[in-house]
Amino acid sequence: MPNGDLSNSLYRVTNLEDDNLQSLDWITRLKIAIEAVEGLSYLHHECSPPLVHRDVQASSILLDDKFEVRLGSLSEVCAQEGDSHQNVITKLLRKPQ
């Protein structure tokens, strides 16, 4: 990918003679966050069976030349187990009695 991954793009050296790091602007950061969430939402809600990424981190969010997101590190993706997965979440979120 032309812009590498998110972990490398958050701060980058703009000039090798100058050690200044240029941060991504906040509009680009927001765009990246929204697109990453949309990609994960697609895996969870649009795929049949639903898929769980299981390895979301800055290095697994790949960026093209327009800073559009592509999800990487898909080797850990697994099919979501319908009700059993929901039961685990329900147990974790249940208030102690």
LUMROTI-670891 format. One line per field, with one value per atom (N, C-alpha, C): residue number from 0; residue in one letter; atom name; z, y, x. Coordinates in Angstrom, 2 decimals, padded with zeros to 5 digits. Layout:
N
num <- [NUM  ...]
residuo <- [a  ...]
atomo <- [CA  ...]
zz <- [Z  ...]
yy <- [Y  ...]
xx <- [X  ...]
REM end
This chain:
97
num <- [0  0  0  1  1  1  2  2  2  3  3  3  4  4  4  5  5  5  6  6  6  7  7  7  8  8  8  9  9  9  10  10  10  11  11  11  12  12  12  13  13  13  14  14  14  15  15  15  16  16  16  17  17  17  18  18  18  19  19  19  20  20  20  21  21  21  22  22  22  23  23  23  24  24  24  25  25  25  26  26  26  27  27  27  28  28  28  29  29  29  30  30  30  31  31  31  32  32  32  33  33  33  34  34  34  35  35  35  36  36  36  37  37  37  38  38  38  39  39  39  40  40  40  41  41  41  42  42  42  43  43  43  44  44  44  45  45  45  46  46  46  47  47  47  48  48  48  49  49  49  50  50  50  51  51  51  52  52  52  53  53  53  54  54  54  55  55  55  56  56  56  57  57  57  58  58  58  59  59  59  60  60  60  61  61  61  62  62  62  63  63  63  64  64  64  65  65  65  66  66  66  67  67  67  68  68  68  69  69  69  70  70  70  71  71  71  72  72  72  73  73  73  74  74  74  75  75  75  76  76  76  77  77  77  78  78  78  79  79  79  80  80  80  81  81  81  82  82  82  83  83  83  84  84  84  85  85  85  86  86  86  87  87  87  88  88  88  89  89  89  90  90  90  91  91  91  92  92  92  93  93  93  94  94  94  95  95  95  96  96  96]
residuo <- [m  m  m  p  p  p  n  n  n  g  g  g  d  d  d  l  l  l  s  s  s  n  n  n  s  s  s  l  l  l  y  y  y  r  r  r  v  v  v  t  t  t  n  n  n  l  l  l  e  e  e  d  d  d  d  d  d  n  n  n  l  l  l  q  q  q  s  s  s  l  l  l  d  d  d  w  w  w  i  i  i  t  t  t  r  r  r  l  l  l  k  k  k  i  i  i  a  a  a  i  i  i  e  e  e  a  a  a  v  v  v  e  e  e  g  g  g  l  l  l  s  s  s  y  y  y  l  l  l  h  h  h  h  h  h  e  e  e  c  c  c  s  s  s  p  p  p  p  p  p  l  l  l  v  v  v  h  h  h  r  r  r  d  d  d  v  v  v  q  q  q  a  a  a  s  s  s  s  s  s  i  i  i  l  l  l  l  l  l  d  d  d  d  d  d  k  k  k  f  f  f  e  e  e  v  v  v  r  r  r  l  l  l  g  g  g  s  s  s  l  l  l  s  s  s  e  e  e  v  v  v  c  c  c  a  a  a  q  q  q  e  e  e  g  g  g  d  d  d  s  s  s  h  h  h  q  q  q  n  n  n  v  v  v  i  i  i  t  t  t  k  k  k  l  l  l  l  l  l  r  r  r  k  k  k  p  p  p  q  q  q]
atomo <- [N  CA  C  N  CA  C  N  CA  C  N  CA  C  N  CA  C  N  CA  C  N  CA  C  N  CA  C  N  CA  C  N  CA  C  N  CA  C  N  CA  C  N  CA  C  N  CA  C  N  CA  C  N  CA  C  N  CA  C  N  CA  C  N  CA  C  N  CA  C  N  CA  C  N  CA  C  N  CA  C  N  CA  C  N  CA  C  N  CA  C  N  CA  C  N  CA  C  N  CA  C  N  CA  C  N  CA  C  N  CA  C  N  CA  C  N  CA  C  N  CA  C  N  CA  C  N  CA  C  N  CA  C  N  CA  C  N  CA  C  N  CA  C  N  CA  C  N  CA  C  N  CA  C  N  CA  C  N  CA  C  N  CA  C  N  CA  C  N  CA  C  N  CA  C  N  CA  C  N  CA  C  N  CA  C  N  CA  C  N  CA  C  N  CA  C  N  CA  C  N  CA  C  N  CA  C  N  CA  C  N  CA  C  N  CA  C  N  CA  C  N  CA  C  N  CA  C  N  CA  C  N  CA  C  N  CA  C  N  CA  C  N  CA  C  N  CA  C  N  CA  C  N  CA  C  N  CA  C  N  CA  C  N  CA  C  N  CA  C  N  CA  C  N  CA  C  N  CA  C  N  CA  C  N  CA  C  N  CA  C  N  CA  C  N  CA  C  N  CA  C  N  CA  C  N  CA  C  N  CA  C  N  CA  C  N  CA  C  N  CA  C  N  CA  C  N  CA  C  N  CA  C  N  CA  C  N  CA  C]
zz <- [000.00  000.00  000.00  -000.78  -000.91  000.40  001.31  002.58  003.73  003.42  004.46  005.35  006.63  007.58  008.53  009.33  010.21  011.21  011.71  012.71  012.12  010.84  010.20  009.73  009.53  008.98  010.04  011.28  012.30  012.42  012.42  012.45  011.43  010.57  009.57  009.44  009.10  008.89  007.53  007.49  006.23  005.48  006.19  005.56  006.34  005.65  006.35  007.04  006.52  007.15  008.41  008.44  009.56  010.31  011.60  012.38  012.79  012.17  012.51  012.03  012.85  012.48  012.13  011.03  010.64  011.01  011.78  012.20  011.14  011.04  010.17  010.73  009.84  010.33  010.88  011.68  012.38  011.44  010.33  009.36  008.76  008.43  007.87  008.92  010.16  011.23  011.41  011.38  011.53  010.35  009.14  007.94  008.08  008.54  008.72  009.76  010.87  011.93  011.42  010.70  010.18  009.19  008.30  007.31  007.95  008.99  009.70  010.36  010.98  011.62  010.58  009.43  008.37  007.87  007.76  007.33  008.34  009.62  010.66  010.73  010.55  010.55  009.39  008.24  007.10  007.45  008.05  008.43  009.41  010.37  011.43  010.99  010.11  009.83  008.40  007.44  006.05  005.53  006.10  005.65  006.21  005.45  005.92  005.82  006.92  008.30  008.70  009.75  010.23  010.59  010.32  010.59  011.68  012.48  013.54  013.18  013.16  012.74  013.73  015.00  016.10  016.18  015.30  015.38  014.91  015.40  014.98  015.76  015.03  015.60  014.50  014.84  013.86  012.68  012.92  011.84  010.91  011.30  010.42  009.66  009.81  009.04  007.96  006.72  005.59  004.90  004.38  003.78  002.34  001.42  000.03  -000.21  -001.47  -001.79  -001.41  -001.21  -000.79  000.68  001.40  002.81  003.02  002.03  002.20  002.84  003.71  004.57  003.87  004.07  003.72  004.97  005.39  006.58  006.19  006.97  006.74  007.90  007.93  008.98  009.13  008.01  008.05  008.36  008.69  009.01  010.29  011.15  012.42  012.33  011.15  011.01  011.23  011.96  012.16  012.05  011.74  011.65  013.05  013.16  014.45  014.72  015.88  016.29  016.78  016.09  016.37  017.82  018.44  019.78  020.85  020.67  021.73  021.92  020.82  020.93  021.67  021.33  021.99  023.47  023.82  025.22  026.02  025.43  026.11  026.36  025.37  025.53  026.60  026.58  027.58  028.98  029.15  030.46  030.92  029.98  030.34  030.73  030.10  030.34  031.46  031.92  032.95  034.26  034.89  036.17  037.26  038.15  039.26  040.17  040.68  041.52  042.98]
yy <- [-001.18  000.00  001.25  002.23  003.44  004.16  004.22  004.91  003.96  002.70  001.73  001.42  001.29  001.03  002.21  002.16  003.28  003.54  002.49  002.69  003.47  003.29  004.03  005.41  005.60  006.87  007.88  007.46  008.42  009.55  009.19  010.19  009.78  010.68  010.36  011.51  011.18  012.19  012.83  014.15  014.84  015.16  015.31  015.68  014.98  014.21  013.45  014.35  015.57  016.50  017.11  017.15  017.75  016.62  016.54  015.46  015.73  016.71  017.01  015.90  015.55  014.56  015.30  014.88  015.49  014.53  015.01  014.20  014.26  013.19  013.24  014.27  015.01  015.99  015.27  015.97  015.34  014.91  015.59  015.19  013.83  013.65  012.38  011.28  011.58  010.59  010.15  011.10  010.78  009.93  010.27  009.50  008.07  007.89  006.55  005.77  006.41  005.74  005.30  006.18  005.85  004.69  004.72  003.66  002.33  002.36  001.13  000.53  001.38  000.91  000.36  001.03  000.53  -000.84  -001.04  -002.34  -003.43  -003.12  -004.10  -004.38  -003.34  -003.52  -004.42  -004.26  -005.12  -006.58  -006.83  -008.20  -008.78  -007.97  -008.45  -008.60  -007.70  -007.65  -008.03  -007.89  -008.13  -009.49  -010.03  -011.32  -012.45  -013.52  -014.67  -015.90  -016.49  -016.12  -014.88  -014.21  -013.03  -013.40  -012.48  -012.72  -011.79  -012.30  -011.52  -011.39  -010.18  -009.92  -010.49  -010.24  -010.76  -010.21  -009.29  -008.75  -007.30  -006.50  -005.10  -004.31  -003.72  -002.85  -001.91  -000.90  000.11  -000.52  -001.55  -002.16  -003.02  -003.32  -004.09  -003.20  -001.89  -000.94  -000.36  -000.83  -000.43  000.78  001.65  002.91  003.03  003.32  003.50  004.93  005.31  006.63  007.78  007.50  008.53  008.37  007.59  007.28  006.58  005.79  004.97  003.66  003.13  002.00  000.67  -000.24  -001.65  -002.43  -003.34  -004.14  -005.25  -005.38  -006.42  -007.39  -008.25  -009.27  -010.11  -010.59  -011.35  -012.83  -013.21  -014.62  -015.05  -014.10  -014.42  -014.36  -014.06  -013.94  -015.29  -015.28  -016.52  -016.23  -017.27  -017.13  -016.96  -016.05  -015.78  -016.87  -017.45  -018.47  -017.77  -017.92  -017.24  -016.97  -017.81  -017.55  -017.71  -018.62  -018.84  -017.60  -016.92  -015.69  -014.62  -014.50  -013.52  -013.84  -015.12  -015.49  -015.08  -015.20  -014.79  -013.29  -012.52  -011.07  -010.72  -011.38  -011.12  -011.41  -012.50  -012.84  -011.80  -011.29  -010.29  -008.96  -008.62  -007.33  -007.37  -008.55  -008.67  -008.05  -007.31  -006.69  -007.76  -007.63  -008.58  -008.42  -009.53  -009.47  -009.59]
xx <- [000.85  000.00  000.89  000.53  001.37  001.67  000.70  000.93  001.19  001.48  001.82  000.64  000.91  -000.16  -000.30  -001.34  -001.64  -000.52  000.10  001.16  002.34  002.63  003.71  003.28  001.98  001.50  001.08  000.94  000.53  001.55  002.81  003.88  004.92  005.28  006.28  007.27  008.49  009.52  009.28  009.19  008.92  010.20  011.30  012.56  013.67  014.49  015.53  016.55  016.77  017.71  017.10  015.81  015.08  014.38  014.56  013.96  012.52  011.89  010.50  009.59  008.63  007.63  006.35  005.74  004.47  003.35  002.44  001.31  000.22  -000.58  -001.75  -002.72  -003.35  -004.32  -005.55  -006.34  -007.46  -008.57  -008.75  -009.77  -009.39  -008.11  -007.65  -007.76  -007.41  -007.53  -008.98  -009.90  -011.31  -011.79  -011.36  -011.71  -011.22  -009.99  -009.42  -010.22  -010.55  -011.32  -012.69  -013.37  -014.70  -014.62  -013.64  -013.52  -013.13  -012.31  -011.96  -013.20  -014.01  -015.24  -016.22  -016.30  -017.18  -016.73  -015.42  -014.90  -015.20  -015.02  -015.33  -016.83  -017.63  -019.07  -019.50  -018.85  -019.15  -018.85  -017.70  -017.35  -018.36  -018.80  -019.68  -021.13  -021.60  -023.03  -023.42  -022.53  -022.90  -022.43  -021.37  -020.86  -021.73  -021.80  -022.56  -021.68  -021.26  -021.56  -020.77  -021.21  -020.47  -019.03  -018.11  -016.69  -016.19  -015.25  -014.62  -013.14  -012.61  -011.23  -010.22  -010.36  -009.54  -008.12  -007.72  -006.36  -006.34  -007.27  -007.34  -006.30  -005.38  -004.36  -003.90  -003.16  -002.75  -002.01  -001.23  -000.46  -001.33  -002.57  -003.45  -004.43  -004.29  -005.10  -004.20  -004.40  -003.57  -004.17  -003.30  -003.75  -003.25  -004.17  -003.77  -003.30  -003.12  -002.58  -003.50  -004.79  -005.74  -006.11  -005.31  -005.55  -006.89  -007.30  -008.49  -008.06  -008.91  -008.56  -008.82  -007.88  -008.03  -007.63  -008.47  -008.14  -007.17  -006.11  -005.12  -005.11  -004.11  -003.94  -005.20  -005.70  -006.94  -006.73  -005.50  -005.24  -005.93  -006.27  -006.93  -008.45  -008.99  -010.44  -011.09  -012.19  -012.93  -014.42  -015.17  -016.62  -017.18  -018.11  -018.74  -019.76  -019.67  -020.64  -021.89  -022.97  -024.23  -024.56  -025.35  -025.85  -024.79  -023.85  -022.86  -021.99  -021.66  -020.88  -021.68  -022.95  -023.80  -023.94  -024.02  -024.14  -022.90  -021.72  -020.50  -020.52  -020.92  -021.00  -022.02  -023.16  -024.19  -023.67  -022.94  -022.38  -021.38  -020.57  -019.57  -020.20  -021.31  -021.95  -022.98  -023.34  -024.37  -023.88  -024.76  -024.41  -024.32  -023.32  -023.25  -024.47  -024.96  -026.16  -025.81]
REM end
